[in-house]
Amino acid sequence: MNRMKMLASLAVTLIFVLLIAWASIRLVHFYADSSRTTDHPQGIVSNLFTRAEQRIRGGIGVVLVADQQSGLVKIHTVSAGSPAAAAGLKGDELISQIDGRSIKGVPLAEVASWMRRINRTELQLTVQKPASTNWQSVSMKRVSLKRAIELNSHSPYE
């Protein structure tokens, strides 16, 4: 009886492994770019990860620049139809905090990565309008690059 259970368990495990291998091959072929064929497996995997990242990672649709004077980050432009535009953000606004974390002195690339997180997650910025001395908190949800392009056919990401 023990031997039968062991063989049944082994058969189920083998079927499961074969099913995963088959699904992986199907996904690679599904996401493979037509310019990258199966004789370039590294290109297929890279393309697969790029497409997955475009669907998983999200942003708010802003271009940032470092503000040397304050040590903070300034919004350079806001994409039309983006979460940032819907929240009322505009160019030349200073950002002092992202999700409650101060960004003073933090490198621009790191600040941008803090903004780009999992799609559909909440992001809270503390911003200052150009002609104001008051700081205000603004919340929005991140959208994926794919969704941003769908929302705005004139997106700079195309």
Secondary structure as the mmCIF struct_conf table of DSSP 4:
data_model
#
loop_
_struct_conf.conf_type_id
_struct_conf.id
_struct_conf.beg_label_comp_id
_struct_conf.beg_label_asym_id
_struct_conf.beg_label_seq_id
_struct_conf.end_label_comp_id
_struct_conf.end_label_asym_id
_struct_conf.end_label_seq_id
HELX_RH_AL_P HELX_RH_AL_P1 ASN A 2 TYR A 31
TURN_TY1_P TURN_TY1_P1 SER A 34 SER A 35
BEND BEND1 ARG A 36 ARG A 36
TURN_TY1_P TURN_TY1_P2 THR A 38 ASP A 39
HELX_RH_AL_P HELX_RH_AL_P2 PRO A 41 ILE A 56
STRN STRN1 ARG A 57 GLY A 59
BEND BEND2 GLY A 61 GLY A 61
STRN STRN2 VAL A 62 ASP A 67
TURN_TY1_P TURN_TY1_P3 GLN A 68 GLY A 71
STRN STRN3 LEU A 72 VAL A 78
TURN_TY1_P TURN_TY1_P4 ALA A 80 GLY A 81
BEND BEND3 SER A 82 SER A 82
HELX_RH_AL_P HELX_RH_AL_P3 PRO A 83 ALA A 86
TURN_TY1_P TURN_TY1_P5 ALA A 87 GLY A 88
TURN_TY1_P TURN_TY1_P6 GLY A 91 ASP A 92
STRN STRN4 LEU A 94 ILE A 98
TURN_TY1_P TURN_TY1_P7 ASP A 99 GLY A 100
STRN STRN5 ARG A 101 SER A 102
TURN_TY1_P TURN_TY1_P8 LYS A 104 GLY A 105
HELX_RH_AL_P HELX_RH_AL_P4 LEU A 108 MET A 115
BEND BEND4 ARG A 116 ARG A 116
STRN STRN6 ARG A 117 ILE A 118
TURN_TY1_P TURN_TY1_P9 ASN A 119 ARG A 120
STRN STRN7 GLU A 122 GLN A 128
TURN_TY1_P TURN_TY1_P10 PRO A 130 ALA A 131
BEND BEND5 THR A 133 THR A 133
STRN STRN8 GLN A 136 LYS A 141
STRN STRN9 VAL A 143 SER A 144
HELX_RH_AL_P HELX_RH_AL_P5 LEU A 145 LEU A 151
TURN_TY1_P TURN_TY1_P11 SER A 153 HIS A 154
TURN_TY1_P TURN_TY1_P12 PRO A 156 TYR A 157
#
